[in-house]
Amino acid sequence: MGSYGGDDGGVELTELTLAPPGERARRARRARKGVEAAAFVKVSMDGTPYLRKVDVAAYGDYLELLQELNAMFYCCSIGLMDGYGQWEHAVVYEDGDGDWMLVGDVPWEMFVCSCRRMRVMRACEARGLSANA
């Protein structure tokens, strides 16, 4: 059988094992019960060279989603642009019509159905999108 990692000390494919799904996978399965399809969207953050994918249907509200985004991008300054917090980063999303809106401006269920992709941007750039700014 082949190996992974090259001829000089790679791992034999028979040695690879899969870990059992973690808490995030279990939470995603629970959230999808009764839901026909997962709602995976791509998330980008200004200044990072990579994208992440998130199943927004796996979360119960905006707070859970923001906590996951903070953990995903190793950040603690992502928050809602509600007019009260002084967050360094804000999250915007593209809806089905191609319009960019602030996360938190619509009810959660509507957000889950209409979100096509998300972008974490500097809060000062997102102020023009805010109804409260």
NUVO-986411 format. One line per 5 residues: their letters; for each residue x negated, y, z of N, C-alpha, C, CB. Coordinates in Angstrom, 2 decimals, always signed. Glycine has a CB too. Example, Ala and Ser with C-alpha at 12.3 -4.5 7.8 and 13.67 -1.06 7.14 Angstrom:
<atoms>
as) -13.19/-5.69/+7.80/-12.30/-4.50/+7.80/-13.20/-3.30/+7.80/-11.31/-4.47/+9.05 ~ -12.85/-2.25/+7.08/-13.67/-1.06/+7.14/-12.90/+0.03/+7.87/-14.08/-0.60/+5.72
</atoms>
This chain:
<atoms>
mgsyg) -0.85/-1.17/+0.00/+0.00/+0.00/+0.00/-0.89/+1.23/+0.00/+0.97/+0.00/+1.22 ~ -0.40/+2.35/-0.48/-1.17/+3.58/-0.60/-1.40/+4.26/+0.73/-0.48/+4.53/-1.53 ~ -2.16/+5.34/+0.64/-2.42/+6.10/+1.86/-2.08/+7.56/+1.62/-3.90/+5.94/+2.30 ~ -1.94/+8.28/+2.70/-1.63/+9.71/+2.65/-2.79/+10.46/+3.27/-0.29/+10.03/+3.39 ~ -3.35/+11.42/+2.54/-4.44/+12.21/+3.10/-5.77/+11.89/+2.48/-4.52/+12.01/+4.57
gddgg) -5.81/+11.11/+1.44/-7.07/+10.85/+0.75/-7.73/+9.57/+1.18/-8.01/+11.99/+0.97 ~ -8.86/+9.28/+0.52/-9.56/+8.04/+0.79/-10.44/+8.10/+2.04/-10.41/+7.67/-0.39 ~ -10.75/+9.28/+2.51/-11.68/+9.42/+3.63/-10.94/+9.60/+4.95/-12.62/+10.60/+3.40 ~ -10.29/+8.55/+5.41/-9.66/+8.61/+6.73/-8.20/+9.00/+6.69/-10.39/+9.57/+7.59 ~ -7.54/+8.83/+5.59/-6.12/+9.14/+5.50/-5.31/+8.15/+6.31/-5.65/+9.15/+4.05
velte) -4.06/+8.39/+6.43/-3.17/+7.53/+7.18/-2.50/+6.57/+6.22/-2.11/+8.37/+7.96 ~ -2.52/+5.29/+6.54/-1.83/+4.29/+5.73/-0.33/+4.54/+5.82/-2.19/+2.85/+6.19 ~ +0.34/+4.36/+4.70/+1.77/+4.62/+4.68/+2.53/+3.71/+5.63/+2.30/+4.46/+3.29 ~ +1.99/+2.55/+5.91/+2.65/+1.64/+6.85/+2.55/+2.16/+8.27/+2.06/+0.24/+6.76 ~ +1.64/+3.11/+8.54/+1.46/+3.65/+9.88/+2.40/+4.82/+10.17/+0.03/+4.08/+10.08
ltlap) +3.01/+5.38/+9.14/+3.86/+6.54/+9.34/+5.19/+6.11/+9.95/+4.10/+7.29/+8.02 ~ +5.63/+6.83/+10.93/+6.93/+6.57/+11.54/+7.71/+7.87/+11.63/+6.76/+5.93/+12.95 ~ +9.00/+7.74/+11.68/+9.86/+8.91/+11.82/+10.32/+9.03/+13.25/+11.06/+8.84/+10.86 ~ +10.29/+10.23/+13.76/+10.79/+10.47/+15.11/+12.31/+10.55/+15.07/+10.18/+11.77/+15.70 ~ +12.97/+10.20/+16.15/+14.42/+10.33/+16.18/+14.82/+11.79/+16.07/+15.00/+9.70/+17.46
pgera) +16.01/+12.07/+15.56/+16.43/+13.46/+15.41/+16.48/+14.16/+16.76/+17.79/+13.53/+14.73 ~ +16.12/+15.42/+16.74/+16.10/+16.21/+17.97/+17.44/+16.85/+18.28/+15.04/+17.27/+17.88 ~ +17.42/+17.73/+19.25/+18.64/+18.40/+19.70/+19.28/+19.23/+18.60/+18.34/+19.28/+20.90 ~ +18.46/+19.88/+17.77/+19.01/+20.69/+16.69/+19.81/+19.84/+15.71/+17.89/+21.44/+15.96 ~ +19.29/+18.66/+15.38/+19.99/+17.78/+14.45/+21.30/+17.28/+15.06/+19.10/+16.58/+14.06
rrarr) +21.27/+16.94/+16.35/+22.50/+16.49/+17.01/+23.53/+17.60/+17.06/+22.20/+15.98/+18.42 ~ +23.08/+18.82/+17.34/+23.99/+19.95/+17.40/+24.59/+20.23/+16.01/+23.26/+21.20/+17.93 ~ +23.77/+20.09/+14.98/+24.25/+20.32/+13.62/+25.30/+19.27/+13.24/+23.08/+20.28/+12.62 ~ +25.08/+18.02/+13.62/+26.06/+16.98/+13.32/+27.38/+17.23/+14.05/+25.51/+15.61/+13.69 ~ +27.27/+17.64/+15.33/+28.49/+17.93/+16.09/+29.25/+19.09/+15.47/+28.15/+18.25/+17.55
arkgv) +28.53/+20.10/+15.02/+29.18/+21.27/+14.45/+29.84/+20.95/+13.12/+28.17/+22.40/+14.26 ~ +29.29/+19.99/+12.38/+29.83/+19.65/+11.07/+31.00/+18.68/+11.13/+28.76/+19.07/+10.22 ~ +31.27/+18.11/+12.30/+32.41/+17.20/+12.39/+33.66/+17.99/+12.03/+32.53/+16.56/+13.82 ~ +34.36/+17.53/+11.05/+35.55/+18.23/+10.59/+35.23/+19.27/+9.53/+36.24/+18.89/+11.76 ~ +33.95/+19.54/+9.29/+33.54/+20.48/+8.25/+33.09/+19.65/+7.06/+32.40/+21.44/+8.75
eaaaf) +33.57/+20.01/+5.86/+33.28/+19.20/+4.68/+31.81/+19.23/+4.30/+34.11/+19.68/+3.52 ~ +31.18/+20.41/+4.35/+29.79/+20.52/+3.91/+29.02/+21.44/+4.83/+29.71/+21.02/+2.46 ~ +27.74/+21.22/+4.89/+26.88/+22.09/+5.66/+26.75/+23.42/+4.94/+25.49/+21.45/+5.90 ~ +26.43/+24.46/+5.69/+26.30/+25.80/+5.12/+24.84/+26.24/+5.22/+27.25/+26.82/+5.84 ~ +23.97/+25.56/+4.47/+22.56/+25.90/+4.50/+22.30/+27.15/+3.69/+21.71/+24.74/+3.97
vkvsm) +21.57/+28.10/+4.27/+21.19/+29.32/+3.57/+19.70/+29.56/+3.78/+22.02/+30.54/+4.06 ~ +19.08/+30.23/+2.84/+17.66/+30.57/+2.97/+17.53/+31.85/+3.77/+17.00/+30.72/+1.58 ~ +16.49/+31.88/+4.62/+16.22/+33.05/+5.45/+14.80/+33.51/+5.17/+16.43/+32.73/+6.97 ~ +14.65/+34.79/+4.87/+13.32/+35.36/+4.69/+13.11/+36.43/+5.75/+13.14/+35.96/+3.26 ~ +11.86/+36.65/+6.11/+11.52/+37.72/+7.06/+10.47/+38.59/+6.42/+11.02/+37.14/+8.42
dgtpy) +10.69/+39.89/+6.46/+9.72/+40.82/+5.90/+8.36/+40.60/+6.55/+10.18/+42.29/+6.09 ~ +7.34/+40.48/+5.72/+5.98/+40.30/+6.23/+5.54/+38.86/+6.37/+5.86/+40.97/+7.54 ~ +6.44/+37.90/+6.15/+6.05/+36.50/+6.22/+6.06/+35.92/+4.81/+7.00/+35.69/+7.15 ~ +5.10/+35.07/+4.49/+5.00/+34.54/+3.13/+5.84/+33.29/+2.87/+3.57/+34.23/+2.82 ~ +6.74/+32.95/+3.77/+7.50/+31.72/+3.61/+8.98/+31.96/+3.91/+6.94/+30.62/+4.52
lrkvd) +9.81/+31.06/+3.42/+11.25/+31.07/+3.67/+11.60/+29.91/+4.58/+12.06/+31.01/+2.34 ~ +12.68/+30.04/+5.29/+13.23/+28.95/+6.10/+14.65/+28.69/+5.64/+13.19/+29.30/+7.63 ~ +15.15/+27.52/+5.99/+16.53/+27.18/+5.67/+17.27/+26.92/+6.97/+16.61/+25.95/+4.71 ~ +18.47/+27.46/+7.08/+19.26/+27.35/+8.30/+20.67/+26.90/+7.94/+19.29/+28.70/+9.07 ~ +21.22/+26.01/+8.73/+22.61/+25.61/+8.59/+23.42/+26.49/+9.54/+22.81/+24.07/+8.91
vaayg) +24.03/+27.54/+9.00/+24.75/+28.49/+9.86/+25.98/+27.85/+10.50/+25.16/+29.72/+9.06 ~ +26.52/+26.79/+9.90/+27.68/+26.11/+10.48/+27.32/+25.33/+11.75/+28.29/+25.15/+9.45 ~ +26.03/+25.12/+11.99/+25.60/+24.37/+13.17/+25.63/+25.20/+14.45/+24.20/+23.83/+12.95 ~ +25.85/+26.49/+14.32/+25.83/+27.38/+15.48/+27.24/+27.85/+15.78/+24.89/+28.59/+15.25 ~ +27.47/+28.18/+17.02/+28.81/+28.58/+17.45/+29.07/+30.06/+17.38/+29.04/+28.12/+18.81
dylel) +28.02/+30.87/+17.40/+28.21/+32.32/+17.35/+26.90/+33.00/+16.94/+28.69/+32.86/+18.72 ~ +26.95/+34.31/+16.85/+25.79/+35.07/+16.41/+24.62/+34.96/+17.39/+26.17/+36.53/+16.24 ~ +24.90/+34.90/+18.68/+23.83/+34.82/+19.67/+22.98/+33.57/+19.48/+24.42/+34.85/+21.08 ~ +23.62/+32.42/+19.27/+22.88/+31.18/+19.04/+22.04/+31.27/+17.78/+23.85/+29.99/+18.93 ~ +22.59/+31.86/+16.72/+21.85/+32.01/+15.47/+20.62/+32.90/+15.67/+22.77/+32.59/+14.38
lqeln) +20.79/+34.01/+16.37/+19.66/+34.92/+16.61/+18.57/+34.27/+17.47/+20.15/+36.20/+17.28 ~ +18.98/+33.49/+18.45/+17.99/+32.78/+19.28/+17.18/+31.82/+18.42/+18.69/+32.02/+20.42 ~ +17.85/+31.13/+17.50/+17.15/+30.20/+16.62/+16.22/+30.94/+15.67/+18.15/+29.37/+15.82 ~ +16.64/+32.08/+15.13/+15.78/+32.85/+14.23/+14.55/+33.37/+14.96/+16.56/+34.02/+13.61 ~ +14.72/+33.81/+16.21/+13.58/+34.26/+17.00/+12.59/+33.12/+17.21/+14.04/+34.81/+18.35
amfyc) +13.09/+31.92/+17.47/+12.21/+30.77/+17.66/+11.55/+30.35/+16.35/+13.00/+29.59/+18.26 ~ +12.31/+30.41/+15.27/+11.82/+29.99/+13.96/+10.67/+30.85/+13.46/+12.96/+30.02/+12.97 ~ +10.79/+32.15/+13.66/+9.78/+33.07/+13.16/+8.81/+33.52/+14.25/+10.44/+34.28/+12.55 ~ +8.80/+32.82/+15.40/+7.90/+33.12/+16.51/+7.95/+34.60/+16.86/+6.45/+32.71/+16.16 ~ +9.16/+35.06/+17.10/+9.40/+36.48/+17.32/+10.38/+36.60/+18.49/+9.96/+37.18/+16.02
csigl) +10.43/+37.73/+19.13/+11.41/+37.92/+20.19/+12.10/+39.27/+20.02/+10.75/+37.83/+21.57 ~ +12.02/+39.83/+18.83/+12.56/+41.16/+18.63/+13.63/+41.21/+17.55/+11.46/+42.12/+18.29 ~ +14.30/+40.07/+17.28/+15.38/+40.04/+16.30/+16.70/+40.16/+17.06/+15.34/+38.73/+15.44 ~ +17.52/+41.13/+16.67/+18.80/+41.32/+17.34/+19.84/+41.90/+16.43/+18.63/+42.21/+18.53 ~ +21.03/+42.09/+16.98/+22.13/+42.67/+16.21/+22.02/+44.19/+16.23/+23.50/+42.22/+16.79
mdgyg) +22.41/+44.81/+15.14/+22.43/+46.27/+15.05/+23.80/+46.74/+15.55/+22.14/+46.78/+13.58 ~ +24.01/+46.68/+16.86/+25.31/+47.04/+17.41/+25.34/+48.46/+17.95/+25.69/+46.07/+18.51 ~ +24.28/+49.21/+17.77/+24.25/+50.58/+18.24/+23.73/+50.72/+19.66/+25.60/+51.16/+18.15 ~ +23.55/+49.59/+20.37/+23.13/+49.66/+21.76/+21.69/+49.19/+21.97/+24.05/+48.84/+22.61 ~ +21.32/+48.11/+21.31/+19.99/+47.55/+21.51/+18.95/+48.26/+20.68/+20.00/+46.07/+21.18
qweha) +17.74/+48.22/+21.14/+16.61/+48.80/+20.42/+15.74/+47.67/+19.90/+15.79/+49.76/+21.33 ~ +16.24/+46.96/+18.91/+15.54/+45.82/+18.36/+14.57/+46.26/+17.28/+16.54/+44.81/+17.80 ~ +13.48/+45.54/+17.16/+12.49/+45.84/+16.12/+12.94/+45.31/+14.76/+11.14/+45.25/+16.50 ~ +13.67/+44.20/+14.76/+14.14/+43.58/+13.52/+15.65/+43.40/+13.56/+13.44/+42.23/+13.30 ~ +16.28/+43.50/+12.40/+17.71/+43.26/+12.25/+17.90/+42.23/+11.15/+18.49/+44.58/+11.93
vvyed) +19.04/+41.56/+11.18/+19.33/+40.53/+10.19/+20.46/+41.02/+9.29/+19.70/+39.18/+10.87 ~ +20.23/+40.92/+8.00/+21.26/+41.24/+7.01/+21.52/+39.98/+6.21/+20.84/+42.44/+6.08 ~ +22.68/+39.92/+5.59/+23.01/+38.75/+4.78/+23.69/+39.19/+3.49/+23.92/+37.77/+5.56 ~ +23.55/+38.34/+2.48/+24.22/+38.57/+1.21/+25.51/+37.75/+1.20/+23.29/+38.18/+0.01 ~ +26.61/+38.44/+0.93/+27.88/+37.72/+0.90/+28.16/+37.20/-0.50/+29.04/+38.64/+1.37
gdgdw) +29.33/+36.63/-0.70/+29.69/+36.03/-1.98/+29.77/+37.03/-3.12/+30.99/+35.33/-1.85 ~ +29.99/+38.30/-2.82/+30.07/+39.33/-3.85/+28.71/+39.93/-4.21/+30.99/+40.43/-3.40 ~ +27.66/+39.51/-3.50/+26.32/+40.04/-3.75/+26.01/+41.29/-2.95/+26.17/+40.34/-5.20 ~ +26.87/+41.66/-2.01/+26.64/+42.83/-1.16/+25.83/+42.42/+0.06/+27.98/+43.47/-0.73 ~ +24.91/+43.29/+0.49/+24.13/+43.05/+1.70/+24.84/+43.71/+2.87/+22.67/+43.59/+1.56
mlvgd) +25.09/+42.94/+3.92/+25.79/+43.42/+5.10/+25.01/+43.04/+6.35/+27.23/+42.87/+5.16 ~ +25.27/+43.75/+7.44/+24.63/+43.42/+8.70/+25.28/+42.19/+9.33/+24.70/+44.61/+9.67 ~ +24.45/+41.32/+9.86/+24.96/+40.18/+10.60/+25.63/+40.72/+11.86/+23.81/+39.15/+10.96 ~ +26.84/+40.29/+12.10/+27.60/+40.74/+13.26/+28.72/+41.70/+12.91/+26.69/+41.38/+14.24 ~ +28.79/+42.16/+11.67/+29.83/+43.11/+11.27/+31.18/+42.45/+10.99/+29.39/+43.87/+10.06
vpwem) +31.20/+41.16/+10.77/+32.45/+40.45/+10.49/+32.59/+39.31/+11.51/+32.47/+39.89/+9.01 ~ +33.80/+38.79/+11.69/+33.97/+37.64/+12.60/+33.10/+36.45/+12.18/+35.46/+37.21/+12.65 ~ +32.70/+35.65/+13.13/+31.76/+34.54/+12.91/+32.24/+33.60/+11.81/+31.56/+33.77/+14.19 ~ +33.51/+33.20/+11.84/+34.02/+32.24/+10.86/+33.92/+32.79/+9.44/+35.48/+31.88/+11.19 ~ +34.18/+34.07/+9.28/+34.08/+34.70/+7.97/+32.63/+34.75/+7.52/+34.69/+36.12/+7.99
fvcsc) +31.73/+35.01/+8.45/+30.31/+35.04/+8.14/+29.83/+33.68/+7.65/+29.51/+35.47/+9.37 ~ +30.22/+32.61/+8.33/+29.79/+31.26/+7.96/+30.27/+30.91/+6.55/+30.31/+30.23/+8.98 ~ +31.47/+31.33/+6.21/+32.01/+31.02/+4.88/+31.40/+31.87/+3.77/+33.50/+31.21/+4.88 ~ +31.00/+33.09/+4.08/+30.58/+34.01/+3.02/+29.07/+34.20/+2.90/+31.21/+35.33/+3.23 ~ +28.29/+33.74/+3.86/+26.85/+33.97/+3.85/+26.17/+33.12/+2.76/+26.24/+33.65/+5.23
rrmrv) +25.41/+33.77/+1.89/+24.68/+33.07/+0.82/+23.18/+33.02/+1.11/+24.92/+33.75/-0.52 ~ +22.64/+34.07/+1.72/+21.24/+34.09/+2.16/+21.08/+35.20/+3.19/+20.26/+34.28/+0.96 ~ +20.00/+35.11/+3.98/+19.76/+36.10/+5.03/+18.35/+36.66/+4.90/+19.96/+35.49/+6.43 ~ +18.20/+37.86/+5.42/+16.90/+38.52/+5.42/+16.72/+39.21/+6.76/+16.78/+39.55/+4.25 ~ +15.57/+38.96/+7.40/+15.22/+39.65/+8.63/+14.34/+40.82/+8.22/+14.48/+38.69/+9.66
mrace) +14.82/+42.03/+8.50/+14.10/+43.23/+8.07/+13.87/+44.16/+9.25/+14.87/+43.95/+6.96 ~ +13.03/+45.14/+9.05/+12.77/+46.12/+10.10/+14.08/+46.87/+10.39/+11.64/+47.12/+9.68 ~ +14.34/+47.11/+11.66/+15.60/+47.74/+12.07/+15.75/+49.13/+11.46/+15.68/+47.82/+13.59 ~ +14.65/+49.86/+11.32/+14.75/+51.20/+10.76/+15.21/+51.17/+9.31/+13.40/+51.92/+10.85 ~ +14.93/+50.11/+8.57/+15.39/+49.97/+7.19/+16.84/+49.54/+7.13/+14.52/+48.98/+6.43
argls) +17.34/+48.88/+8.17/+18.70/+48.36/+8.17/+19.71/+49.38/+8.68/+18.78/+47.11/+9.01 ~ +19.26/+50.50/+9.21/+20.20/+51.46/+9.79/+21.22/+51.99/+8.78/+19.43/+52.61/+10.38 ~ +20.86/+52.08/+7.52/+21.79/+52.56/+6.50/+22.94/+51.61/+6.25/+21.06/+52.79/+5.22 ~ +22.77/+50.35/+6.61/+23.84/+49.35/+6.41/+24.81/+49.31/+7.57/+23.24/+47.97/+6.22 ~ +24.43/+49.90/+8.69/+25.21/+49.80/+9.91/+26.40/+50.75/+9.91/+24.34/+50.08/+11.10
ana) +27.53/+50.25/+10.35/+28.71/+51.10/+10.50/+28.59/+51.95/+11.76/+30.00/+50.25/+10.56 ~ +27.69/+51.54/+12.69/+27.54/+52.24/+13.96/+26.40/+53.26/+13.94/+27.32/+51.26/+15.08 ~ +25.59/+53.25/+12.91/+24.41/+54.12/+12.91/+24.76/+55.54/+12.53/+23.35/+53.59/+11.97
</atoms>
